[in-house]
Amino acid sequence: MIEVECHISIKKNGYSFLSTTKTELLNEIMHCGSLSGAAKKLKISYQHAWTMIVEMNRLAPSPLVIMQRGGINGGGTEISSYGRRILKEYKLIEAQVNKLVDQINVEMNL
């Protein structure tokens, strides 16, 4: 059986704005409210997760992620309303692409 796979990468000015890994990170941040918790869950380093967030926020017209550094009460990380909207749009694109890929896979294996 032959199978086509597709991974979506959205670029802005030649830089990776959104990808599967970045959207997984955003989803995990929404789920646990912590960048370190999200990084652990995805088995990536905190520094790598931090770098991805900084890059997405730099490329976006408005921050996708709001980070509060630790202090007396500890830090926190949350997805902004703009970040939630972008994540929803990415999922819509992903669903459309996956539907097309499924059709291609059916046709290739007839």
N, C-alpha and C positions, 0 to 999 in steps of 0.2 A: 504494500500500500504506500502510495506517495502522499505526502502531506506538506502543505504550505503553511508556514508560520509567519506572523507579521507582528513586529513590535513598533509602536508609534513613538516618534520623537518629534517634538515641536520645537523649532528653532526660531530665534529672534536675532537678527543681525549676525547670523552665523554661529551663535552660541546656543547650546542646549537649554531651552527654557523648561520644557516638560518632557518626561520620559516615563516609562513604566516604573523604574526605580524611584524617581522623584515623586510620582503620584502615590506609590506605596508608602513612602516616607510621610507624605501629607496625611494619608489615611491613618497611619499609626499615631501620628501626633494628635489627630482629632480623637482617636480612641483612648489614648492614655494621658494626653495633656503634658507630655514631657518629651523633650528631644532625646535625652539619654535613654528613656524607656523605649522610645520608637527605634533608636539605633540598635539597642540590645535585641529587640524583637526581630529586626531585620538582619541581625548578625553583621552589622557594619560598624566601623569605628565612629565614635562621637564626633571626631574631627571631620571625617568624611561627610557625615550627616550635616554638620554645621556648615561646611563648605557648600553643600548643595543648597541649603536654605539661603545662604548669603547670595549665591549666584541667582537663584530664582527671584529673590527680592530685588536684586540689582537690575534685572532685566524687566521686571514688571512695572507698570505705571503706578501701582500701589502695592504695598507689601502683601504677600500671600500669608506670611507667618509673622506673628508678633512674639518676640522672645523677651522674657524678663529674666535677667541674670539673678543668680542666687543671692541671698542676703539672710537677714535674720529669719524671715519666714520662708526662705527657699525661693527658687525661681519657678518659672513655668513657661510653657510654650502653647500658643493657640493659633488656630487657623483663622485668618481674618474673613470677613464676609466676602471680600473679593477673592480670596483663596478658595473659599467654598464654591463660589460661582465658577471659577476656572476649573476646579476639580470636577464639577458636574458637567461642564462642557467637554472636558477631556474624556469622561466616561461615555458621553453621547457619541463622540467621534470614534472611540474604541468599539462601541457596540456596532456602529455602522461598518467599520472596517472588518470586524469579526464576522459579521453576516456575509459580507462579500467573500472573505477567505473561506468560510464554510461552503459557500456555493461553488467556489473554484475547486475545493477539495472533492466535493461530490462529483463534479464534471470530470476531474482528472482520473477518477477511479471507477468510471463506468466501464 
